Amino acid sequence: MPLLDPAPKPSVVDMNARELLDAYARGDMDFKGKTLVGIDLAGADLIGANMVQVDLENANLMLAFLTRVRFRQANLSRARLGGANLNQADLSAAILRDANLHGASLQGADLRSADLTLADLLDANLTGADLRNADLSGANLTGACLRGANLRQENRKYTTNLRGAKLHLADLRGTNLSGADLAYVDLSGANLSEAVLRDANLKGANLQGAMLCYANLSDVDLSHSCLEAADLTHCRFPRSDLSQANLNCTSAKGADFTEAVMALAQMDDSDLADARFSRADLSRISLRRSSLTRAMLVETYLGRADLTDADLSEAILERAEISSATLHNIALTGTTMPDGTIHD
C-alpha cells in the first residue's frame, strides 16, 4: 500500500500582533524575513518599518498606517489592505496576488515588478506610483486614480501586464503607459488626458466614452478597439493601427492621424475639424455625416471610403485618392481638390 503524503505543516508564526506592536513601540522596526501569516494588524501604526521578505499571507492590515514601510519581496497574497495608507511604501517585487486594496492610498509607492494578479484596487489612489513591470492582469482598478503613475515598458523583455484588468472610470491623467499591454482592457469612461501610450497594445480595448485629450498614442495597436463617443481632441495617433475600430460619434478636433492605418474603421457622426490624415490609409472607412472642415488629407488613401453627407469645407485633399470613394451630398466649399484646384 503506497504511503500517503504527509499533511502540510501549518506555518510557524514568529510573533503575534501584540509582540510585534510592543517591539515597534520600543523602537525595534526591523522585522525582515519574519513569518506573520494571518496576523491581525488592522489600524496599526507601523510607519517606516522594515518588512522586507516578510510572509504576511492572509494578514489583516485594513486601515493600517504603512507609510514608507519596506515590503520588498514580501508575501501579501490575499492580505486585507482596504483603506490602508501605503504612501511611498516599497512594494517592489512583492506578491499581492488576490489582495484586497479597496480604497488604499499608494501615492508614490514603488510597485516595480510586483505581482498584483487579480488584486482588488477599486477606488485606490496610485497617484505617482511606479508600476513598471508589474503584473496587473485581471486586477480590478475601477475608479482608481493613477494620475502621473509610471507604467511604461522598461525594455522589450519586461512590460507592465494589464491584460484583462478593469480600468472603468479610472483616472489616468498624465500616466506613462508606453509599451504597456492593454489588449482587451476595459477603459470605458477612463480619463487618459495627456497620457503617454506610445507603442502600447490596445487591441480590442474598450475606450468607449474615454477622455484622451492631448494623449500620445503614436505607433499603438488599436485595431478592433471601441472608441465610440470618446474625446480625442488634439490626440496623437501617427502610424497607429486603427483598422476596424469603432470611432463613431467621437470628438477629434485637431487630432493627428498622420500615416495611421484606419481601413474599415467606423467614424460616422464625428467632429474631425482641423484633424490631420496625411498619408493615412482610410480605405473603406465610413465617415458618414462627419465634419472634416479644414482637415488635412494630403496624399491620403480613401479607396472605397463612404463620405456620404460629410462636410469637407476648406479641407486639403491634394494628391489624395478619392476616385472610388462615395461622395454623395458632401460639402466642398473652399476645398482643395486632389489636382490642387479650389472647389467653389
Secondary structure, 3 states (H helix, E strand, C coil): CCCCCCCCCCCCCCCCHHHHHHHHHCCCCECCCCECCCCECCCCECCCCECCCCECCCCECCCCECCCCECCCCECCCCECCCCECCCCECCCCECCCCECCCCECCCCECCCCECCCCECCCCECCCCECCCCECCCCECCCCECCCCECCCCCCCCCCECCCCECCCCECCCCECCCCECCCCECCCCECCCCECCCCECCCCECCCCECCCCECCCCECCCCECCCCECCCCECCCCECCCCECCCCECCCCECCCCECCCCECCCCECCCCECCCCECCCCECCCCECCCCECCCCECCCCECCCCECCCCECCCCECCCCECCCCECCCCECCCCCECC
